[in-house]
Amino acid sequence: MTAPVNPTQTEAWTRLGQLHDDLQVDLRGWFESDRQRAEKFTFTAADLHVDLSKNILTEDVLKNLLDLAAETNVLTRRDQMFNGEHINNTEDRAVLHTALRRPKEDKLAVDGQEVVQDVHRVLERVYDFARRVRNGEWVGITGKRIETVVNIGIGGSDLGPVMVYEALKPYVQEGLECRFVSNIDPTDVAQKTADLDPETTLFIVASKTFTTLETLTNARLARTWLLEALEAAGALDGKESKEAVAKHFIAVSTALEKVAEFGIDPANAFGFWDWVGGRYSVDSAIGTSLAIALGPENFEEFLGGFHALDQHFLTAAPEENVPLLMGLLNVWYVNFVKAASHAVLPYAQQLHRFPAYLQQLTMESNGKSVRWDGSSIDYSTGEIFWGEPGTNGQHAFYQLIHQGTQLIPADFIAFAKPAYPLNDGDKSAHELFLANFFAQPKALAFGKTEEEVRAEGTREEIVTARVFAGNKPSTSIMAPALTPRVMGELIALYEHITFVQGAVWGVNSFDQWGVELGKQLALQIYPAVAGDDEALAAQDDSTAGLIRYYRENR
Ligand code: F6P
């Protein structure tokens, strides 16, 4: 593996700093003086139409960003990732989520193992199982077909499946429903099982490591619920609880021996590999709930979308390589324009969980302060990703994006064809909706000047309050429709954007040591919470005070 480059020591970084200092940002003027600007900065990646022209971007900036990528060896690292080198060095692992979506006939040997064949062997098992649930061949302990699939998982074992399920609901088979339990707050499992019929419910325990406290706790709570509810309904009828668990619980994990210890039949477990990071795993067996709900054919399409974007990232020239350009733009915003956060604003209600999904993908990947050789970093990494679907966000936080003092680059996402083509009288509701998608980036970029505000007859005292400064950057992403394929493309786009940023910053985007300390402390603190005074006395004063408050008020 090549050593990381300190990006601040590159010539391109120095030039970008200079360019930023000299730049007179003027999106109105830039568009007026260059009628080719929109076309020049609009690109295609698979089915995605990506307009970067409303960004704080000039040809000079772009050229130097591409030089920065070259000086920091981004494309070399990309190739190392696709070829299965152990670029996740702190865990000594390959990073091969891209192998999860390679066609069957591809070959890729990693650490002496043909991984593409392994992937397709598991996929076939997942598809076979999904078909049996969908056609009613797989039944619960009392012979009834499955109506509800409950995925129990957290982080990467939850966020991807729930996000895609919500996004692709129009593709879900009638009579099937998925629910997702993640939080160790018992409210989650209690509420999600409250109205369920145990005889028609299938639980999927999804955990890469099969050690995650939340998931194992919830899986045990669900198992207790299942057995008690079956018993209460007289459905067990002398049958062994083991048999009920075998019919109503399956698992997805890289740790199949732990699955067996939990009491789930290994025949009903689907594996994946340590070279799939949790937040990069929705296209592995972690997506089993999706394969059931959407069907194997749609899941194949979903994988095809990922692969199409992978191919674009691998083969498009740097100047037209959308994930490369978007990743570099994000570096520009974080390190030169000094943006601390990035909004993702889907104009598609179906994508309402997409920002939450991206939070783990981007922030667990690039929230790092040492480079992959352990050397410390003295420049910003990992901006905060956040967002909500439009138009809801417009009535909540857009005020700050339009007129606040912080600069927040935003990605707007929309689809030409609606999932539900409804009309309001003679107007298409989708077109009213899309008009907002087109209006917001325009307002952000071009604003409204004092003269324009005055010309509307505004009282002088409130003119400045009604001015929009403009020059607020955004990217607009469109696709024909939110299909399984396009969903895969969108996820892969953001995976690779995240990769590019991490590669420029020299960080290992594939480990997550920062989540460990809190987990350890929770286990240490639990006895104090439960009533152990000695454990309470061992806490710092603030934590002890809070636990005491809890114990007095429980
Ligand atoms: O705590 C963070 C994390 O390790 C994530 O990276 C991961 O997606 C999540 O926990 C769940 O892990 P697992 O799939 O092993 O249960």
Residues whose N, C-alpha, C, O or C-beta is under 5 A from the ligand:
A	BS01	F6P	I154 G155 G156 S157 A206 S207 K208 T209 F210 T212 T215 G278 R279 Q512 V515
